[in-house]
Structures are given as C-alpha cells and as structure tokens.
Amino acid sequence: MRTIDWVDGAVEIIDQTVLPKEVRVLRLHTVPELVAAIQSLAVRGAPALGVAGAFGVALAARVHADDPQALTAAVARVETARPTAVNLARGVRRAAALLPRGPEAVLAEACAIRDEEVAASRAMASRGADLIVELCGNRSRLLTHCNTGGLAAVTLGTALGVVFELHQRGLLGGVIASETRPLLQGARLTSWELSQRGIAHRVAVDSAGPFLMARGEVDAVILGADRICANGDVINKIGTYAHALGAHRAGIPFVVVAPESTVDTHTPSGDRVPIEDRGAAEITPWSDAVNPAFDVTPHDLVTAIVTDRRVIRP
C-alpha cells in the first residue's frame, strides 16, 4: 500500500494522524486540501513530501489551467506548506518546470518523482543493510527515531527500509523505536509498521536513548533526514541530535539513510536551514512552549550517510 499516490484524478494518502487505531485513506481534490494534509502531518516524511509537492502542482495545473495568477499562487502555497524538508520544495519546483507543457506533462513528471522514490527505497535498503553488517556484524541491535518506513517514503522507507531488509536476511538482532515527542511518530507509526511485518521491537521514551546506548543495549543508531546540507550536517526530527551525542559517547555508529533527493548542495550548513516551530498547542494547552520540529546534527557526529546511489562518510 502506497503512502501517497495519484488515483482517478485525485491525490490519495494514508492519513497518518489516525494510525495505528485506524487505516484511513483520504482523497484530496484541491490544493487547500493537500496543504492542510501536509501541515497537519496527515502526510509526512521527506520523500513522501516531495511526491506530495509534485502532485500538488498537478492539482493546481488542472484547477487553474486558465488562470495564471491563481496557478502561481497555488503552486507557491504548496511549496511553502512546510519550510524545513528540502524534498517538498524540490518536488514542487521540478513539477512546476513542466507547467508550460500543460497539466498532463506535470502529472507525468509527478508520477516519475513518485516512481523514483519507490526505486530509491529499494536501493537504500540493500546498501544500508550491507553497511550495518560491515560496521556491526550480524544480529545488530538498532535504535531508530521518528518514522522512516513506507509511511514516510511512499513504500518500504529509508532507515526503516534497512531494518526490514536486515530482518528479511535474518540478520536483525533487535529494534528500539524512540517514541518521538510530541506526536509519537515512533510509538505510533514506526511501531505499527514493524508490527505489520512481524518484527519484534521495543518502544523507548526519547530521553532513554543515550542511556540505553551507554548500557550496551544498542549496536548502532539508524534514522532518516529531512535535509542533508552540503557539509554533511543533518536536519531531522527533534531528538536526533541527542541520539547522535549518545552514540558518539558510546562509540557506536550513527547512520543516516536518505535518498539523494534529500541532499541539498545549495545549503552549505545546518545553521542556514529554517527550523519549523509547531507552536505550544501540540505540547501543552496551559503554558507557553518552544516546539521545534527538527534539530541539526553536526556532520562530525555522523558515521555515514546512505543514499540510493552512494555511501558518504563525512
């Protein structure tokens, strides 16, 4: 089942806000509906957001084919729906480049982006599994953060795709999924995806990760990215930096798995990336709060970055 797809003139997504209690498919016919789905995290994950951005342009091209001003505004609205993950803007711009050729050309390009992400997931799973075996040997015990499975990447996934591949090879020693505050993408989504594949795992509160590493219960940390800067700095879900520090102290590998579409050579370092703050309401209704959705992990804490084309060792 694909996280996001184009079906009979509309964008269909799995609504990630209601998992694991319910598997609900939403049909999105308009740009406002798609933008709302992106901002509410009904669809999320860097690769899936890139596909969503491209499909958003396809929707705009159909609805506003005779109104250039409205078309431009709709495309801009999709591109800016969330600021941190590079894939969203990249998918929008790539599809928008085909606007002069008409709606069908835009849709074809958006579908090509979807298919490329599906292929990228397969390549990352194989390459990443080989690297984990190289770094840690067989039966590795892995800690992962946020959600990096098919829900984040159309099918299979990025870091969680590597976990699935190791499980299929009989080389997985165990999985700890960080709960991922404040919306519990790890406890809800990653745990659900692991359960769907029959993979035994444990959920841990985010702050337990570094201690579990220090206690020798983790052989490697493996997670995804929403943007990888030119110098190798990694932008990912808040809590990633703490896990990187814990892995560094424990002397275990810290491996990032993300497609080439997440590598942003135009942004030199992490301090240049706008970090989305999602406001206090997600945390507490009775106090002001700071709620950054992402953090920056410096490249010198990263053991390796696995893409669908290569392994980078910063």
Secondary structure, 3 states (H helix, E strand, C coil): CCCEEEECCEEEEECCCCCCCCCCEEEECCHHHHHHHHHCCCCCCHHHHHHHHHHHHHHHHHHCCCCHHHHHHHHHHHHCCCCCCHHHHHHHHHHHCCHHHCHHHHHHHHHHHHHHHHHHHHHHHHHHHHHHHHHHCCCEEEEECCCCEHHHHCCCECHHHHHHHHHHHCCEEEEEEECCCCCCHHHHHHHHHHHHCCCCCEEECHHHHHHHHHCCCCCEEEECCCEEECCCCEEEECCHHHHHHHHHHHCCCEEEECCHHHEECCCCCHHHCCCCECCHHHCCCCCCCCCECEEEECHHHCCEEECCCCEECC
